Amino acid sequence: MRPGLHRRGIFAATAMAIATPALAQRRAGLWFDPTQLPSYSGRLERWLINPAGETDRGLFREGSQFIFPPADADDLTGAIQPGGSLTVWGIRARGAPVITMLAWAKSDAEPANFVARPAWFAGTARGTQRLAVSGRIAGPLLSPQGDAMGVLLANGDSLRLAPGVHASLGDRLDAGKPIAADGLGTRRGNVTAIDAARIGPDAASLAPLPETRP
């Protein structure tokens, strides 16, 4: 064997081992390692749908929401059931408990699954059925930037609002308050999500949403 050949072989093998994670991330459409970002672990409370019926976010039992593209929903919901453990790597909004997911795993000890096209902005897909929801408010529905854009109900239903409309309704949307609304949306199983057109404290008191300046 010529001197140095063995060393070159070791160097090549080492370089390949180092490059493999980067290659895997590049195939996933990423140019960086999301697992270098902060991680957030907890138990899944429930998966949440948008008014078009797409699963595009989840809720930790601890209260934080995490947002992902609907294209990744089948992998996530197939791997993690309500009550199961989940670790999310991503970007947390500065002033609200919501995370834009960039990678996930059942635990931080398992290999991460990368999200190729993170949901940097709130989705706008709409439903087509006229539906109604009612119940007690569990908390705000949050955009990736942390803006309140509707509410989650304790029964798992949700209603979406433009952030300006949400802000104009003030303490009417505080956690624990009763609420009813109707609008176009989707029902999947026992869960309904709508874009609210009318809103009130109960079904008998629905009124059109307040107008806001663009």
C-alpha positions in Angstrom: 0.0 0.0 0.0 1.4 3.5 -0.9 2.0 5.7 2.2 -0.9 8.0 2.9 -3.5 6.0 1.1 -5.0 4.6 4.3 -5.1 8.1 5.8 -6.9 9.5 2.7 -9.4 6.7 3.0 -10.1 7.5 6.7 -10.4 11.2 5.8 -12.9 10.5 3.0 -15.0 8.3 5.3 -15.0 10.9 8.0 -15.9 13.7 5.5 -18.8 11.6 4.2 -20.1 10.9 7.8 -20.0 14.7 8.5 -21.7 15.5 5.2 -24.5 13.0 5.5 -26.8 15.1 7.8 -26.3 18.1 5.6 -27.1 16.1 2.5 -30.3 14.8 4.2 -31.3 18.3 5.1 -30.6 19.6 1.5 -32.9 16.8 0.1 -35.6 18.0 2.6 -35.2 21.5 1.1 -33.2 22.9 4.1 -29.8 24.6 4.1 -29.4 24.5 7.9 -29.9 22.1 10.8 -33.2 22.8 12.5 -32.2 20.8 15.6 -29.8 23.6 16.5 -32.8 25.7 17.2 -34.6 25.6 20.6 -36.7 22.5 21.2 -40.1 22.3 22.9 -41.4 19.1 24.4 -44.7 18.0 25.9 -47.8 15.9 25.6 -50.1 16.5 22.6 -53.5 17.7 23.7 -55.1 17.6 20.3 -54.6 18.3 16.6 -56.5 21.3 15.2 -58.0 21.9 11.8 -58.4 25.1 9.8 -61.7 26.2 8.2 -60.8 24.3 5.0 -60.6 21.1 7.0 -56.8 20.8 6.9 -54.8 19.8 10.0 -52.2 22.6 10.3 -51.5 23.0 14.0 -51.3 21.1 17.3 -51.8 22.0 20.9 -49.6 20.9 23.7 -51.2 20.1 27.1 -49.1 22.8 28.5 -50.9 25.4 26.3 -48.4 26.2 23.5 -49.6 25.9 19.9 -47.3 24.7 17.0 -47.9 25.4 13.4 -46.9 23.3 10.4 -47.9 23.0 6.7 -50.9 20.7 5.9 -48.6 18.6 3.7 -46.9 17.3 6.8 -50.1 16.5 8.7 -50.4 12.8 7.7 -46.9 12.0 9.0 -47.5 13.9 12.2 -51.0 12.5 13.0 -49.9 9.0 12.0 -47.0 9.1 14.4 -48.4 11.1 17.4 -51.7 10.4 19.1 -53.3 12.8 21.6 -51.6 12.2 24.9 -48.4 11.1 23.2 -45.0 12.8 23.7 -43.7 15.2 21.1 -40.6 17.3 20.6 -40.8 20.3 18.3 -37.8 22.3 17.0 -38.7 25.8 15.7 -39.1 29.5 16.0 -41.3 30.8 18.9 -43.1 34.1 18.5 -41.6 36.8 20.7 -44.7 37.5 22.8 -47.0 34.5 22.5 -46.9 30.7 23.0 -46.8 29.6 19.4 -44.0 27.8 17.5 -43.4 27.6 13.8 -42.3 24.0 13.4 -39.1 23.2 11.5 -38.5 19.7 12.8 -40.2 17.1 15.1 -39.7 13.8 16.8 -41.5 11.6 19.4 -38.7 12.6 21.7 -35.4 14.6 21.5 -33.5 11.3 21.7 -35.0 10.2 18.3 -33.9 11.3 14.8 -35.7 14.5 13.7 -38.2 14.7 10.9 -37.6 17.9 9.0 -40.3 20.2 7.6 -39.3 21.2 4.1 -41.6 24.2 3.7 -42.4 25.7 7.2 -45.6 27.6 7.6 -44.2 31.1 8.1 -47.5 32.7 7.6 -51.1 31.9 8.6 -53.0 29.9 6.1 -56.0 31.4 4.2 -57.8 28.4 2.8 -61.5 28.6 3.4 -64.4 26.1 3.9 -67.6 25.9 1.9 -70.2 24.8 4.5 -72.3 27.2 6.6 -71.7 26.0 10.1 -72.0 27.2 13.7 -69.9 26.7 16.8 -70.5 27.5 20.5 -68.9 26.9 23.8 -66.4 28.3 26.3 -63.2 30.0 25.0 -60.1 28.1 25.9 -57.7 30.7 24.4 -56.7 32.6 21.3 -55.9 31.1 17.9 -52.4 32.4 17.1 -50.7 33.3 13.9 -47.0 32.3 13.5 -46.1 35.9 14.5 -48.1 35.6 17.7 -51.1 37.7 16.7 -54.5 36.7 18.0 -56.6 35.7 15.0 -59.6 33.9 16.5 -60.3 31.6 19.4 -60.1 27.9 20.3 -63.0 26.5 22.2 -62.7 24.0 25.1 -64.6 21.4 23.0 -61.9 21.5 20.2 -63.8 23.8 17.8 -62.3 27.0 16.5 -63.2 30.2 14.8 -60.9 32.3 12.8 -60.9 36.1 12.6 -58.8 38.8 11.0 -56.3 40.0 13.6 -57.8 43.5 13.4 -61.3 42.2 14.1 -60.0 40.1 17.0 -58.4 43.1 18.5 -61.6 45.2 18.1 -63.6 42.7 20.1 -61.4 43.2 23.2 -62.3 41.2 26.4 -65.3 39.5 24.7 -62.7 37.0 23.5 -61.0 36.3 26.9 -60.5 32.7 28.0 -63.5 31.3 29.9 -66.1 33.6 28.2 -69.0 31.9 26.4 -69.1 32.4 22.7 -71.2 31.5 19.6 -70.4 32.1 15.9 -71.4 31.0 12.5 -69.7 31.2 9.1 -68.1 29.1 6.3 -66.0 26.2 7.5 -65.6 22.4 7.7 -66.6 19.7 10.2 -64.3 16.7 10.6 -65.6 14.1 13.0 -66.6 16.0 16.2 -64.5 19.1 15.4 -65.6 22.2 13.5 -63.5 25.2 12.3 -65.1 28.3 10.7 -64.2 31.7 9.4 -66.6 33.7 11.7 -69.2 35.9 9.9 -71.4 36.6 12.9 -70.5 36.3 16.6 -72.1 36.7 20.0 -72.2 35.4 23.5 -74.8 32.8 22.5 -76.6 31.5 19.4 -79.6 33.8 20.0 -77.4 36.9 20.0 -75.3 36.6 16.9 -74.4 39.9 15.2 -72.2 40.7 12.1 -68.5 41.3 12.9 -67.4 44.9 13.5 -65.9 46.7 10.6 -62.2 47.6 10.9 -59.9 49.9 8.9 -57.7 48.1 6.4 
